[in-house]
């Protein structure tokens, strides 16, 4: 959710994207690599040269804020993991972006994230 008036985007991520709930075009590869690093995939139409892609990759220059809310599965409550800082990306349509969290996620939640990624 992009909030232009505050130069802030909020990411609402569901980690478990089973076939029953998500279509193939919305099964983005979102996962925690560590308690402080998160891999997130943009919408399938976002290219690195688009205004949205540039907002992500040029965060330092444009001052945009990105906030991450994550839940394990549909229907579970979202957990606010805090602000994100752009690290790097690869690909286009969708973009695969690595973000650093300003604060480590709770260990118990990282365990959930790791177990879902392994599944």
C-alpha positions as CSV (number, residue, x, y, z in Angstrom):
1,X,0.0,0.0,0.0
2,X,1.7,3.2,-1.2
3,X,0.8,6.4,0.8
4,X,2.1,9.2,-1.4
5,X,1.3,12.0,1.1
6,X,3.8,10.5,3.6
7,X,6.3,9.0,1.1
8,X,5.6,5.6,2.8
9,X,4.8,2.1,1.5
10,X,3.4,-0.6,3.7
11,X,4.1,-4.2,2.7
12,X,1.6,-6.8,3.9
13,X,3.2,-10.2,3.4
14,X,1.7,-13.7,3.8
15,X,4.5,-16.3,3.9
16,X,2.5,-19.5,3.3
17,X,1.1,-19.2,-0.2
18,X,-0.7,-22.5,-0.8
19,X,-2.3,-23.3,-4.1
20,X,-5.8,-23.1,-2.6
21,X,-5.5,-19.4,-1.5
22,X,-3.1,-17.9,-4.1
23,X,-3.0,-17.9,-7.8
24,X,0.3,-18.7,-9.6
25,X,0.7,-15.0,-10.4
26,X,0.5,-14.0,-6.8
27,X,2.7,-16.7,-5.2
28,X,5.6,-14.2,-4.7
29,X,8.8,-15.5,-3.2
30,X,8.8,-13.7,0.2
31,X,11.0,-15.1,3.0
32,X,13.3,-14.2,5.8
33,X,17.0,-15.0,5.2
34,X,18.0,-14.0,8.8
35,X,16.4,-12.1,11.7
36,X,17.5,-8.9,10.0
37,X,17.3,-9.6,6.2
38,X,14.1,-10.2,4.2
39,X,13.7,-11.2,0.6
40,X,10.6,-9.7,-1.0
41,X,9.2,-9.9,-4.5
42,X,7.3,-7.1,-6.1
43,X,4.1,-7.4,-8.1
44,X,4.7,-9.3,-11.3
45,X,4.2,-6.1,-13.4
46,X,6.9,-4.1,-11.6
47,X,10.0,-3.5,-13.6
48,X,13.2,-2.0,-12.2
49,X,12.9,1.0,-14.4
50,X,9.2,1.8,-13.5
51,X,8.4,4.6,-11.1
52,X,7.6,2.0,-8.4
53,X,10.8,0.0,-9.1
54,X,12.8,3.3,-8.9
55,X,11.1,4.2,-5.6
56,X,12.4,0.9,-4.1
57,X,16.0,1.0,-5.5
58,X,16.5,4.7,-4.9
59,X,15.3,4.8,-1.4
60,X,18.4,6.6,-0.1
61,X,17.9,9.4,-2.6
62,X,14.1,9.8,-2.4
63,X,13.7,9.3,1.3
64,X,10.9,6.8,0.9
65,X,9.9,4.7,4.0
66,X,9.0,1.0,3.7
67,X,7.2,-0.8,6.6
68,X,6.9,-4.6,6.8
69,X,4.0,-6.5,8.2
70,X,4.2,-10.3,7.9
71,X,1.9,-13.2,8.8
72,X,2.6,-16.9,8.5
73,X,-0.6,-17.9,6.7
74,X,-4.0,-16.4,5.6
75,X,-6.2,-15.6,8.6
76,X,-3.2,-15.2,11.0
77,X,-2.6,-11.8,12.5
78,X,0.1,-9.6,10.9
79,X,3.3,-8.9,12.9
80,X,4.9,-5.5,12.4
81,X,8.6,-6.1,11.7
82,X,9.4,-2.5,11.3
83,X,11.1,-0.2,8.8
84,X,13.1,-1.6,5.9
85,X,16.3,-0.4,4.1
86,X,17.0,-1.3,0.5
87,X,20.0,-3.5,0.0
88,X,19.9,-4.9,-3.5
89,X,17.7,-6.4,-6.2
90,X,17.7,-8.7,-9.1
91,X,15.3,-9.3,-11.9
92,X,12.4,-7.4,-13.3
93,X,8.7,-8.2,-13.5
94,X,8.8,-9.2,-10.7
95,X,11.8,-7.6,-8.9
96,X,13.4,-9.7,-6.2
97,X,14.5,-7.3,-3.5
98,X,16.7,-7.8,-0.4
99,X,15.8,-5.5,2.5
100,X,17.5,-5.1,5.9
101,X,15.2,-4.6,8.9
102,X,16.1,-1.8,11.3
103,X,15.5,-4.2,14.2
104,X,15.8,-8.0,14.3
105,X,12.6,-9.9,14.1
106,X,11.7,-12.0,17.2
107,X,13.5,-15.3,17.3
108,X,10.3,-17.3,17.6
109,X,8.9,-15.6,14.4
110,X,12.2,-16.2,12.5
111,X,11.8,-19.9,13.4
112,X,8.3,-19.9,11.8
113,X,9.6,-18.1,8.8
114,X,12.5,-20.6,8.4
115,X,10.1,-23.6,8.7
116,X,7.8,-22.2,6.0
117,X,10.7,-21.6,3.7
118,X,11.9,-25.2,4.2
119,X,8.5,-26.6,3.5
